[in-house]
Amino acid sequence: MTEHVASLRSVLSHSPTRVVFGPGKLAELGAIAKAEGAQHVLLLTDAGIIQAGHAARALDALESAGLLVTVFSEVEENPTTHHVEACLQLAREAKIDFFVGLGGGSTLDCTKGTNLLLTNGGKMADYWGIGKASKPMLPMIAVPTTSGTGSEAQSFALISDPDTHQKMACGDRRLPKDGGLRPIVAILDPELTLSQPRSVAAASGIDAIAHAIESAGSNARNDASRELSREAWSRLERAFGLAIARPEDEEARADMLLGAHIAGAAIERSMLGAAHACANPLTSTYGIAHGQAVGLMLPHVIRFNTAEGTNPYADLTNNGEPLAQRVEEMLDIAQLPNRLCDYHVDRDRIPELAHSAAQQWTASFNPRTVGKAEFESLYRAAFE
């Protein structure tokens, strides 16, 4: 694990979020929170994390440090404003002064969303965009239990509108010490990922892989993001198959967790692209898990972006086709369907899906211009 720590420090040397990495590091949660000034912590988690025993261990670590703790455990996948409002009510009643998010990307998003409204008031839609908060947020520690979103490295909360199913990206790029939305500390404990069901490990892993690839190709990429994308892809590409086949493999789990975090940091400095723009309507319309949706669309987006002889993924590969084929191999390893018809998507609704995809923010960062017509072609290519 020493090599992992040294590499992480090198790649994330300028990250405003302090990273605490290593097996068993969850036990240090209470001491870290207390050192950051916590007195009354709101711990956000979900039913699966409670069942796995991780929430009890986190609660013990916090209380052993002499901290008051209030628990909100009603987070669900793709959190909506309803989840945030329920958590917000509890946070106000408890008069908490610190947040801990323990779970996957949905839990971390809900934590950030609650923090935003507790400190700044209003509703989530008021902060859709970047930099709309005027008051500082409370400190937050993020403890991811999946190797997926990398939300612990990012300054955005993704919260869905329950009526339109539109994902609202609410960002605040101030540094954590200045009250920004990024966690002040991220605890990366590979042991926590062992409890992931195989399906969750597969979908979240593919999501992290998509982050590495799309951030590498984004038209907003820069020297810093390119270094992060390369490092993330290197770790994730070599570890994914091992982590799925042998989840007890400590090195593979560590590489996946670090790779997902580094890919999240790459997104923070760059952005994503058309595969994510395609995925969101599939999730909101058909309930396809985000990682599955973005993974299914990714090979088609790679081929589209390299069809005119350019290669925006040059940092990862000399040619787009081998990269697309490698993603398809990973989908096979994960035993995830690779056709829209496998998810019972209605072909007649492709124009509707394409219209929605063209409205997604991430579409504007795709290296090749995409509009409704291009998205229709991408969906049709992925249909069968």
N, C-alpha and C positions, 0 to 999 in steps of 0.2 A: 504493500500500500504506500510505501514511501515514494515510489516513482509517481504514483497518482497525485500525491500532495504536491510534489515539486512541479509537475506539469501544470497542475491547476493554478498554482501561484504564478507561474510564468505567463500563462494565457490570460488570466483574469487579474493581472497586476494593477490595472486601473479601474477595476470594478468598484462601484460605491457600496455594494453589498458585501459584507464580510462573510466568507464561506468557512464553515466548520465541517470538515469532512472526516469520515472514518466509521468503521463498524462500532456500534454501541454508543455513538455520540448523542443519541436521544437522551441518555442519562444526564447529560450536561445542560439540558434545556433550562432547568430552574436556575442554576447558577448564572447562565448567560442572560436570562431575562432579568434577574435581580441586578446584575451588573449594568444592564442597560436602563435601570431606573424603574422597573415594573413594581407595582404594589398590588394591583387587582387586575388579573389577566382574564380576557375572554378567549377561551380555547374553542376554536371551530373545528369540527370534524364531521364524520358521517357514520352511518350504521355499520358499514363494512370494517372501518378502522376500529370501531369499538369491539366488534366481534373478534377481530384479530388480536386484540389485547394492547394495541399500540396506544390508544387513548388513555387507558389506565396507567400505563407506564409514564406517559407524558404528564398526566395529572399528579402522579406520585413525585415526579421530579420537580414539578412546580411547587407543590405543597411542602415538600421537604426543604425547599429553599425559603420557606416562611411566607409564601405568596398566597393571597386570596385568589380563588379560581372560580369562574362561572363557565359552564360548558354549554355550547350550542351544537347539537349533533344532528340537525335536520337538513344538512346540505345534501343536495341531490345533483346528479349529472346535469350539465348545462344549466347552472343556476339562473333563475329569473328574478325579476324585481320582487316577487312574492317572498322568495327565500331571504333576500337582503332585508326586506321590511320586517320580517319575523325576527331576524337576528338583531336588527337595529333596535327594536322594541326592548329586547332583553338587555342589550348593551346599555341603553339609557337607564333602565330600571336598576341595573347593577352598579352604574357609575364606574365603569371600568376605565383603566388608563393605559392599557397595553393589549395588543392582539397577538395571538399565536394561531397560525393556520396549519393544521396537521391533516394531510390527505393529498389527493390528486389536484390537478389543475382547477377543477370545479370548486374545491374547498378554498384554494388560495384566491381565486377570483372573488368568491363570496366574501372572504375576509377583507379584501381590498375594497370591495363595493360598500360593505358596512362601515369600514373606516372612513371612507369618503363622505358618506351621508351623516355619520355621527359627528364629524368635525366641521362639515361645511353646510349641512342642512339641505333642504330641497329633495329632489328625486333624481334617479339615475340619469334620466334623459337630459337633465340640465348639464351633465358633465360629458355627454357624448362628444368625443373629440379629444383635443389635447390642451392642457393648461387652463382649464376653466375653473379650477378650485382656487380660492383666494386665501384660505386659512390652512395652516399646517396640519398634516395628519398625525395620528398617534403612532408611536413605534410599533413595528410588526416583526415577528420572527416567522419565517416560513420553513416548514418541515415537510418536504415532498415525500410521498410514499409510493409514487410511481415514477418511472423513467420516461416521461412524456413531454409535457407542455413547456417545462423550463420557466413556468410563471414566476418562480422564486427569484429569477434574474431580471424581471421585467417591471416596467412602470405602468402597466395597463391592467385594468379589470375588464373582463368580458362578461357582461350580464345581458341576458336575453329579455326581450319584451314578451310577456306571456300571451299577448293577443296576436301580435304580428310574427312572433318567433325571430324577429330581427336581433342579431347580436350587436349590442352597443359596446364599442371599444372606448373606454373612458381612461384617458392617460394623464399623468402628471410627471414630468421629467425632472422635477426638483430632486436634489440629492436627499437620501434618507435623513441625513443630519439636519437638513433644512425643512423637514416635514413633507417630503415627497412620498409618492405611493409605493416606491420600491421597498421591499423588506430591508430592515437594517442589518439583519443576520439571516443567512440560510444555513440550516443544518442538513447536511447530506449524509445520511446514514444508510449504507447499502442493505443492512439487515432488514430495514423496513419494507424493502421491495420484495422480499421473499414471500410475503403473504399474498401477493397479487395473484388472482386467478389467471390461468394461462391466457384466456381471451383478453383480459385487461392488459397483461404484459405485452401481448402481440399488438393490440391496437395502439397502446401508448408508445411502444417502441417505434412503430411505423410513423406515428405522428412526429416523434423526435427526429427521425431520419428525414422526413419531409421538411422539417424546420432547417436542418443543415443544408439540404439541397436548394430549397427555395431562397434562403437567405444568401446563399452563394451566387445565385443567379439574379437576384433583385437588382433593379436599375438604381437602387439607392446604396448599393454595396460600396465599401470603402476599405482602406488598408486594414483597419482594425477589425471590421466585420469579416473580411476575407480570411484573416488568420483564425478567427474563431470558428468560422464555417468549416475550414479545412480540418481543424483539430477535432471538431464535433463529428464530422463525417468519418474520419479515420477511426475514432473510437467506436462509433455506432456500427459502422459497416463490418468491423471485425468481430464485434461482440454479440450482435443481434442473434445470429443462429445459435451460438452457444448458450445464451441466456434463455432462449426458448426451449432448447433441447435439454439443458441441464441447469434449471433455475438455482440449484444449490452451488453453482460455480461462482465463488466469491469474486474472482477477477472480472468475469463477464458482467456480473451485477454492478460492480464498481464502475466499469467502463460505460455501461448503459446509463447509470445515474449521472456520472460526470459528463458524458456526451450530451445527454438531454439538457443539463444545466448550461453547458457551453453553447449549445445550439440556441437556447433561450437568450443567452447574452448576445449571440450573433443577431437575432431578430431585433433586439433592443437597439443595436447600432445600425442595422440595415432594415430589412422588412421581408415580406413574404411574396406571394405571387398568385398566379391563376389557379393553381391546384387548391389553395385554401379558399379562393373565391368560389370555385366550383363546389367545394365540400359543404360550405355553410347552408346553402339551400337544400342539399340532400339530407342534412341532419334535421333541419327545421321542418321539411315537408314529409320525409319518410322515416325519421327517427334513426337513421344510420349513424352509428357511433362515429365521432369526428375522425379518429385515427383511421378507421376503415374507409371512410369517404375520401379523405385526402390521399390515402395510399392508393386507392383504386384509380383516382384521376391523375396522379403524379406522372406515371409513364407517358400518358398521352400529352400532358403539358410539356414534358421534357422534349418529346419528339416535335411538338408544335414550335417550341422556342428555338430548336436547332434546325428546323426545316429549310431555312434560307441560307444555310452555310455558315452561320455564326454559331459560336459556342459560349454562351454566358456562364457555363459551368466549367470553364477551363481550369479553375483551381482544383476541381475534383476529378476531372477526366479529360482525355484528349478528344473524345468523341461522345456526342449525346446518346447514340444508340446503345452502347454498352452500359451506360448509366441507367437508361430506361429498362434494359433487360435485367440489370442487377436488382432494381426495385421490384420488378415482377418476380424474380427469384425469391426475394424476401417475403412477398405476399404469399407465395407458395409455402415457404418455410412456416409462416404464421398460420397457414391454412385459412386464409381470408379470401373470400370471393373476389374476382377481378373483373366482373362484368356487372353493369347496372341492372341487367335483367335478372341476375341472381338475387337482387334485393327487391324484386317486383316493382321496379320503377316503371311507371307508365310512359311509353314512348311518346304518346300524344302530349305529355306535359313538359317535354324538353324545351319548347319555346318559353314556357313560364319559368322553368328553372334557369334558362339562359338569361332571361331578363333580370332575375334576381341576382345571379352571379355578376352581371355587369354593373350592378349597383354596389358591390362589395368594395370596401376601401382597399383591400389588398390587391385588387385587380389593377390598380393604378401603378403598382410597383413591379408588375410583370415585365420582363426584359423585352418582350414583343407586344405591341399594342393589341389589346383584346376588347371586343365589344360583344353585343348580343349575337351577331352572326358567328363570330369565332367561338363563343361559348357553346352555341348550338352544335357546331362541328365537333368540339371536344366531347360533349355529352354523347353524341351519336357514335363517335369512335369508341367510347367506353361502354356502349350499350351491349354489344355482343361480339 
